Amino acid sequence: MHVTLLSRGLSIYTTRRLAQAARLRGARVRVLDPLGVEMHLDDRPAAFYRQRKLPPTDVVVPRIAPSIQAYGLAVVNHFGMMGVPTLNDATAIASSRNKMRSLQLLAASGVPVPATVMAATASDLREMVELVGGVPVLIKLLTPAERPGVMVCESLQSMEAAMEAVLSMGHNLLVQRYVRRRRERDLRALVVGGRAVAWVERRPRPGRLLHTRARGAQLKAVKVPAAVDRIAVEAARVVGLEVAAVDLIETHGGPMVFDVNSSPGLKGLERATGKDLALPIIGRAEELARSQPRRKQAP
C-alpha cells in the first residue's frame, strides 16, 4: 500500500503522526506540499511534483491549510480525477470550510444547529437579529481564508458597531444565538469512517470565553450518550467527510452542532485521550483504497 499525505511538511504534529501510523501498518509514505504539485490536464490527467512526474499512489490523505485552500482543493480534486481515492474529497472539504454552507447542509438534514442569520449589509442584520432571539449574540467573522473570529455582543449598540467595522473591511459574517449552556464547556468528537473514535470536552481558561478554546482551553476525555454520538456521526456524514472533528454545545433543549472541521489536529486529542488516533485514520484510508477501483494513471 502506498499512502500520499498532502501537507506543508513533517514538522506538523498531525502529519508526522499520520506518517508514523502508515509506516507502522506497513505502507510506503510520501509527504507532498500541495503547493509543489503541478496539475496537467489532457486526455488523461497527470500530476507532477516540482517538475517531476509523480509515480502512482493508492490513496491520498489531504491536510489542506486554509491559507492555501483554493490551490490545495484543486490538487485534491485532481487526484480524484486521476482515479485515486482521497480521504475527504475536495467538495466535502470546501463545504466544511464554508461555515454557512455547512450549517445549511446540517439544518436541511435535521441535525440541530444554533439559530443563525447571514446577510450582506449591517442594516439587514440589525433587523434579522431578532430571528435568533435578540442580544446577546455571537458574531462570527469569515475571512477569505475561512479563519473564523468570534465576538460576543451583549447590546445592540456593540453589535451594530462590530458589524459596521467587519462589513466595511469586505468580510462576511454570521450572527448566531448566544446559546445558554447546561455546562460551561463544549464537546469535540473525532469521527473516522462513520464512527466516533474519540470524545473530549473543552473548557476555557479562567477569564476567557468558551469560544476562544483554541487559546489555552483544557481538554479532557469524556464519554457521551449514544444519542449525542449519533449526532456527531450524522454531522460528518451530511457534510461528506470521512474524517472530521465535530464540535457540539449542550443546551437545555439538547446538543447542537456548531462546527465541522475537515482537517482536525491530533495533538490535543491524543494527549487528552491517551489514544493513538492516527491509526484509525490510516486504517480508513486503506479501506477506501481497497474498496474503490481506480483508473490507471497516465504512464
C-alpha positions in Angstrom: 0.0 0.0 0.0 1.3 3.5 -0.9 -0.1 6.5 1.0 0.3 10.1 0.0 -0.1 12.8 2.6 -0.8 16.3 1.3 0.6 18.6 3.9 3.0 21.5 4.2 5.6 19.3 6.0 6.5 16.6 8.6 7.2 19.3 11.1 3.4 19.4 11.7 2.5 17.1 14.5 -0.6 15.6 12.8 1.2 15.0 9.6 4.1 13.3 11.4 1.7 11.1 13.4 -0.1 10.0 10.2 3.1 9.1 8.5 4.2 7.1 11.5 0.9 5.2 11.6 1.0 4.4 7.9 4.6 3.0 8.2 3.5 1.0 11.3 0.9 -0.6 9.1 3.5 -1.5 6.5 2.6 1.2 4.0 5.0 3.3 2.0 4.5 7.0 2.6 5.3 10.2 0.8 4.5 13.7 2.0 3.8 16.3 -0.7 3.4 20.1 -0.1 0.3 20.9 -2.1 1.9 24.0 -3.5 4.6 21.8 -5.1 2.1 19.7 -7.0 1.6 20.7 -10.7 -1.5 19.6 -12.4 -1.7 18.6 -16.1 -5.0 18.3 -17.9 -5.2 16.5 -21.3 -7.0 13.4 -22.5 -5.7 11.8 -19.3 -4.9 14.0 -16.2 -1.5 13.7 -14.7 0.3 15.2 -11.7 3.9 16.3 -11.2 5.8 17.4 -8.1 8.3 20.1 -8.7 8.5 19.3 -12.4 8.9 15.5 -11.8 6.1 13.1 -12.8 4.5 11.6 -9.7 4.5 7.8 -9.6 1.2 6.0 -8.7 -0.2 6.1 -5.2 -3.1 4.1 -3.7 -4.7 6.7 -1.5 -4.4 10.4 -0.7 -4.9 11.9 2.8 -5.3 15.6 2.4 -4.3 18.1 5.1 -5.1 21.4 3.4 -4.4 24.5 5.3 -6.9 27.4 5.0 -4.2 29.7 3.8 -3.7 27.6 0.6 -7.3 26.4 0.3 -8.0 27.3 -3.3 -4.9 25.7 -4.8 -5.0 22.8 -2.3 -8.5 21.9 -3.1 -7.7 21.9 -6.8 -4.9 19.4 -6.1 -7.2 17.1 -4.1 -9.8 17.3 -6.9 -7.1 16.5 -9.5 -6.1 13.3 -7.7 -9.8 12.3 -7.7 -9.9 12.9 -11.4 -6.9 10.6 -11.8 -8.9 7.9 -10.0 -7.1 8.0 -6.7 -9.4 7.8 -3.6 -9.0 10.7 -1.2 -9.8 10.6 2.5 -12.1 13.7 2.4 -12.7 14.9 -1.1 -12.5 18.5 -2.3 -16.2 19.1 -2.3 -16.6 18.0 1.3 -13.6 20.0 2.5 -14.9 23.1 0.7 -18.3 22.6 2.3 -16.8 22.3 5.8 -14.7 25.5 5.3 -17.8 27.5 4.2 -19.4 27.8 7.6 -22.8 29.0 6.3 -22.9 26.2 3.7 -22.1 23.5 6.3 -24.8 24.9 8.7 -27.3 24.8 5.8 -26.4 21.2 5.0 -26.8 20.2 8.6 -30.1 22.0 9.2 -31.6 20.6 5.9 -30.8 17.1 7.2 -32.3 17.7 10.6 -29.0 18.0 12.5 -29.7 20.5 15.3 -27.7 23.8 14.9 -27.8 27.2 16.7 -30.2 29.8 15.2 -28.1 31.7 12.6 -28.6 34.6 10.2 -26.3 35.9 7.4 -26.9 39.0 5.3 -24.8 41.3 3.1 -25.4 44.6 4.9 -25.4 45.7 8.5 -28.9 47.2 8.3 -30.3 43.8 7.2 -28.5 42.0 10.0 -29.9 44.5 12.6 -33.4 43.7 11.5 -32.7 39.9 11.4 -31.0 39.6 14.7 -34.5 39.2 16.3 -34.8 36.0 14.4 -32.1 34.4 16.5 -33.6 35.7 19.8 -32.1 39.1 20.1 -28.9 40.0 22.0 -26.6 38.7 23.3 -25.4 37.2 20.1 -22.2 35.7 18.6 -20.8 37.4 15.6 -18.5 35.1 13.6 -16.2 36.7 11.1 -15.5 34.8 8.0 -12.3 35.9 6.3 -11.2 34.9 2.8 -9.0 32.2 4.2 -12.0 31.0 6.3 -10.3 31.5 9.6 -13.3 32.5 11.7 -13.1 35.0 14.5 -15.7 35.3 17.2 -17.1 38.2 19.1 -19.9 38.2 21.8 -22.1 41.3 21.6 -24.3 41.9 24.7 -26.1 45.0 23.4 -27.5 46.3 20.1 -25.0 49.2 20.2 -22.0 46.9 20.5 -23.4 44.6 17.8 -24.0 47.4 15.3 -20.5 48.8 15.8 -18.9 45.4 15.3 -21.0 44.7 12.2 -20.2 48.0 10.6 -16.5 47.5 11.2 -16.4 44.0 9.8 -18.5 44.7 6.8 -16.6 47.8 5.9 -13.5 45.6 5.5 -15.3 43.4 3.0 -15.6 40.4 5.2 -18.7 38.2 5.6 -20.1 37.3 9.0 -22.7 35.1 10.7 -24.8 36.1 13.6 -25.8 33.3 15.9 -27.9 33.0 19.0 -25.8 33.0 22.2 -27.0 29.7 23.4 -27.3 29.2 27.2 -25.4 26.1 28.0 -26.1 23.4 30.5 -22.4 23.3 31.3 -19.5 25.8 30.6 -17.9 23.5 28.1 -18.2 22.2 24.6 -17.7 18.8 23.1 -15.5 17.6 20.3 -15.8 14.3 18.5 -13.2 12.8 16.2 -15.3 10.9 13.5 -13.5 8.5 11.2 -15.3 6.4 8.7 -18.7 6.8 10.2 -17.6 6.1 13.8 -16.7 8.5 16.7 -13.3 7.2 17.8 -12.7 9.9 20.5 -14.6 12.4 22.6 -13.2 15.3 24.6 -14.7 18.2 26.5 -13.1 21.6 26.2 -13.2 24.2 29.0 -11.9 27.8 28.7 -9.1 29.2 30.8 -10.3 31.4 33.6 -11.3 34.8 32.3 -11.7 33.6 28.7 -14.9 32.9 26.8 -15.5 29.3 25.7 -15.3 30.3 22.1 -11.6 31.2 22.5 -11.0 27.5 23.3 -8.1 27.3 20.8 -6.1 29.6 23.1 -5.4 27.5 26.1 -8.6 25.6 26.6 -8.4 22.5 28.8 -9.2 19.2 27.1 -10.4 16.1 28.9 -11.6 12.7 27.6 -15.3 12.1 28.2 -18.0 9.6 27.5 -21.2 10.8 25.9 -24.7 9.2 25.5 -25.3 7.2 22.4 -27.7 9.8 21.1 -25.0 12.5 21.1 -22.6 10.1 19.5 -25.1 9.6 16.6 -25.5 13.3 16.1 -21.7 13.8 15.6 -21.5 10.8 13.2 -24.5 12.1 11.2 -23.0 15.6 11.0 -19.8 14.3 9.4 -21.8 12.2 7.0 -24.0 15.1 5.9 -21.0 17.3 5.2 -19.5 14.4 3.3 -16.4 13.9 5.4 -14.6 10.6 6.2 -12.5 12.3 8.8 -13.9 15.2 10.8 -13.9 16.9 14.1 -17.4 17.7 15.1 -18.0 20.4 17.7 -21.2 20.5 19.8 -22.7 22.6 22.6 -25.0 21.1 25.2 -28.2 23.2 25.7 -31.3 22.6 27.8 -33.0 21.7 24.6 -30.4 19.1 23.6 -27.0 19.1 21.8 -26.3 21.3 18.8 -23.6 21.2 16.3 -21.8 24.5 15.7 -18.8 23.4 13.6 -17.5 20.6 11.5 -13.7 20.6 10.8 -12.2 18.7 7.9 -8.6 18.8 9.0 -8.6 18.2 12.8 -5.3 18.4 14.6 -4.5 15.3 16.7 -2.1 16.7 19.3 -4.6 17.8 21.9 -6.9 14.9 21.2 -4.2 12.3 21.6 -2.9 13.9 24.8 -6.3 14.1 26.4 -7.5 10.6 25.5 -4.2 8.7 25.6 -5.2 7.1 22.3 -3.4 6.6 19.0 -5.8 8.4 16.8 -3.6 8.4 13.6 -4.0 4.6 13.2 -7.8 4.6 12.6 -7.4 7.4 10.1 -4.8 5.5 8.1 -6.8 2.3 8.5 -9.8 4.0 6.9 -7.7 5.4 4.1 -6.5 1.8 3.4 -10.1 0.5 3.4 -11.1 3.1 0.8 -8.1 2.2 -1.3 -9.0 -1.4 -1.3 -12.8 -0.9 -1.9 -12.7 1.7 -4.7 -11.3 0.5 -8.0 -9.4 3.4 -9.6 -8.5 4.1 -13.2 -4.9 3.6 -14.3 -2.8 6.7 -14.0 -1.2 8.0 -17.1 2.1 6.3 -17.9 
